[in-house]
Amino acid sequence: MHIALGCEDGTISILDAKTYATLLRIEGHEEPVSAVAFSPDRTRLVSASDDQTVRIWDVHSGKCVSNALEGHDWPVCAVAFLPDGKSIATGLWNGTVRLWETESGKPIGAPWNARLPVISLAFSPDNTRLISAVVIKEHRRIFKAEEATELPPSSEARCHVLRFPSDGSAAISGLGRRASRHGM
């Protein structure tokens, strides 16, 4: 198992999860790395940066395995792989959420607007729902992944981190020392 750290100097460090020893240092972004996510098979890592790019890396070699996902017009703050590993979602500070093909690096469909800065993204295990945490008043947006249809938020609680459990039955969000579970 590995841990990935996105760093202010634009690098990514891959650490051994048991010893915390640095296994690999990846260079490629020109600005701070704001988000990282492992692929479901843990062989690739996607990174987002304030330089408005997203890159996909081989976890073992540190080599970039696709063209940078470019075309973002704001810093990218959140990334997530779909559970099948074939697509990636990106979330921007301007509220834009977009899907990308992992292999080609091409956008899938039109972007969605969460209307507030996106700080976290998570997909349901069945690939049908994408949840985003956004900053300020209305704190959570849930989209049907195939339709980009916004679903009503389950609460107005502020959250910074989102995850679906493996059965997809609920979304789990957290801020600081508090966590909550929201039925889907």
N, C-alpha and C positions, 0 to 999 in steps of 0.2 A: 504494500500500500504506500501511496505517496500523498504528500501535501503540496499544494501549489500556492505560492505567495506572489501577488502582483505588487510591484514596488514603484516608489515615486520616481526612480531614475529611469523608468521605462523598461526595466528588466523583469523577468519572472524567475523565481527560484523554485526548484523541485526538491523537496526534502523527503527523506525516509521517515515514514510515520512513526516508527518505533524509536529510532535514535536521534531524529531531527537533524541528522547530518545532511549537508547540501550535496545532492547527487548531480545536479545540473543547474547551470545558470543560462537562461535564454535571453538573447538580445534581439530587438527588432522594432520596438516602438520608440517613437521620438518624444513622447510625453508620458506622464505617469500611467501605470496600468491600474484601471479602476475596477475590473472584475475578471474572474477566471472561472472556468467550469470544465470538469473532466467529461469526456464522452462516456456513454453507458458502458462500453467495454474497457474503459480506462486506458486506451492506447493513444488517445489524442487529448489535447487541451485547447480550449478556445480562450482567447484573451481579448479584452476590450480596453480601449485607451482614450485618454483625453485628446490624443492626436486624431480622433474621429475615424479610427480604423479598428477592425476586428481581424485577428489572425488565428489560424489553426496550426498547432504544433504537434509533432511526434513527441510523445512523452519520453521515449528512450534516447532518441538522438538529439532532440532540441531543434530539429530542422523544421522550417515552415513547410507545411504539406499542401498548401493551396495559396492561391492569390489572396491578397488582403481583401476583406469584404469592405469595399470602399463605397462612397456615396452618402455617407452620413454627413449631415451638415451641422451637427452639434457633437459634443463629447459623448461617447458611448459609456453608459454607467452600469449596464447589466447585460449578462449573457446567459443563455441556457441551451443545452442540447435537448432535442426531442428525445424521448426514451428509445426510439428506434435508431438514433444516431444519424439519421439522414438529413436533418434540418437543424438550424440554429435560430434562436430568437435573440434579437438585440433590443435594448431599451435605451433611449436617449434622455438627456437632461431636458429637452424641449417637449417630452411626452410621447415621442414617436416610438412605436413598437413595430418591428419588421421581422419577417421570416426570410431565411436564406437557405439555399441548397448547400449542403456541406461539401460535396465533391466539386461542383462547378463554381461555387461562390456567387451565384446569381441570386437576385432577390426573387422571392415567391410572392406574387400578387402585390397589391398596393399596401402601403404602410397603414397602421391603425394609429389613432391618436388617443392616448390615455388622458390627455388634457393637463397633466401635471408631470413634473420630473419623475422618471421611472428609476427606482433604485434597486429593485430585485425582480427576478422572473423565475417562474417554475412551471413545468408542464405536468399534467396528470399522467399517470403511467399508461393510460390507454391512448395517448396522443390527441385527445379531443378537447382539452381545456388548457388554457394558458392563463396563469394568474400573475398580476403585476402589483408590486407595492409602489405607491407613488407618494410624493412629498405633499404635505400641507393638509387641507381640510378633508376631502374624501380620500381615504387612504388606501383603498384596495380596488382593483378592477379585475374582473374575470372575463375572459373572452372564450367563446367557442372557437377553437383553433381553425376549424375548416371554414367557418363563416365570418370570422372577425365580428361576431355579434357580442355586444357587451351585456353581461348579466348583472343584475342588481347586486351591490355590495352587501355582504352578510353582516357587517357592523361598521361603525365609524371609528373603531379603535386604530390608533397609529401603529404602523408596523414597518420594520426595516428588512426583515428576512421572511421568506416564504418557502414552503416545501409541501409537497403532497406525500402522504404515506404510501407504501407500496400498493395498497389496495385501492387507492384513489378516492376513498370515501370522504375525505375532508381535506381542507387546506390548513396548514399549520403556520402560524405567523408569530413573530416575536420582536420585542423591542427591549433592550436592556435585560433585566432579570425576569421579565414577564413573558409568557407564551400563552397562546390561546389556540383552540381547535375550532374550525368552522365547518359545519356540515355542508356537503355539496349535494 
